[in-house]
């Protein structure tokens, strides 16, 4: 549910300690780090905190694609594809992240086989996770999906706002509250 990537985090921490092309940036909760349909100038890897990646439809509805935790990468697709962002990324909690500008990101992809491999693995894991998540969500009721989330992340309701959870599950806030009421009994 809250995706983490310890291998990438460890690699970037070592790169940062050796004065590599990585800086550390902090964000307050509700700060939009990447905005949908805007240019992305850097890739980020979370060192601490939680962010949400979401897409806002033309009708105003929001779909939370995933939640990112320590080690998770975002902004890389836009840098690789050299396109506008198709999603927004917003800090849910206080967030600290390694930041790498586009030039350094591409340079490391070309010159550092370990970095390149970590990025490829990260992209493959994102595709795999989304496929499994969508298949599970389509074949199970929302209540089962919510219980599964709560089992994998016990602090779910203390960390993630209910509206974000309903947007993640693809249900209304009212439906989420009805499910929660049924679970409590």
Buried (B, 14 or more C-beta within 10 A) or exposed (E): BBBEBEBBBEBBBEBBEEEBBBEEEEBEBEBBBBBBEEEBEBBBBBBEBBBBBBBBEEEEEBEBBBBBBBBBBBBBBBBBEEEEBEBBBBBBBEBBBBBBBBEBBBBBBEEBEEBEEBBEEBBEBBEEEEEEBEEEBEEEEBBEBBBBBBEEBEEBBEBBBEEBBBBBBBBEEEBBEBBBEEEEE
